[in-house]
Amino acid sequence: MPRHLDDVAHKRLILTHHKDLDPGDILIDDRPDKRGADKFEGELVHFGSERFPDWPPVMEYMRKKAAEG
């Protein structure tokens, strides 16, 4: 696993350039207007935005979502 991701992402992570082709609940992306991210059917987490400027707030959000079920 990359150093910024823990067991929250284990067996739940898909890396691709064609972001609209894979089904999923959440897309974490730093360029939400590129390569199909705007057509992704799930929730977009805009990495690098004011709400998610770096990995700690993203991981906090992901843990909260995982705990909700």
N, C-alpha and C positions, 0 to 999 in steps of 0.2 A: 504494500500500500504506500502511496505517496506520504511523505512525512506530515502533511497537514490533515490527512483524513484518518479517522480511527475506525473502530468496529461498526460505527453507525453506517458507513458506506460499504462494509464488507458484503460481497455478493449482491450488491444493489446498484453498482456503479457501471455505467456504460459510457465509453469515450468514443466520440464519432465526430466527423465533419458534417454529416448530414443529419442535423438535429431534428428535423421534422419527420424523419422516417422511423424513428424508434418511439414506441409508446412509453409513457412514463408519467409519473406524478409531478416531478419537479425537474426543471432544467436550470443548472447553475451556469451562467455564461457572462463573460465580460463584454460581449458584442451582441446584444440582443436583436440587432437588425441585420445580422449576417447569417448566411448558410442555413436558412430555414428556421432559425430560432423564433422568428416572428410567427411562424406557422405551427409551432409546437403546441400540442393540445392541452398540456398540463400547466402547472404553475411555473412562472419564470422568476428565478432569483438572479437579479442583476448584480453580479460580482463587480466591485469597483464603484458601486453607486453610493449615495449618502447613507442609505440604510445598511448596505453590505459592503463596506469599504475594503475589507480584508477577510481572512479565513475565520478568525474567532467569532464574529457575529453570524457568519454563515453556519458554522458548526453548532452554535447555540440554538439557532433557529431549527436546524435539522434535528437536533436532540429533542427539542420541544415537539416537533411534528411527529417524531418516532414514538414519543411517550403518549401522544394523543391517540395513536393507533392508526 
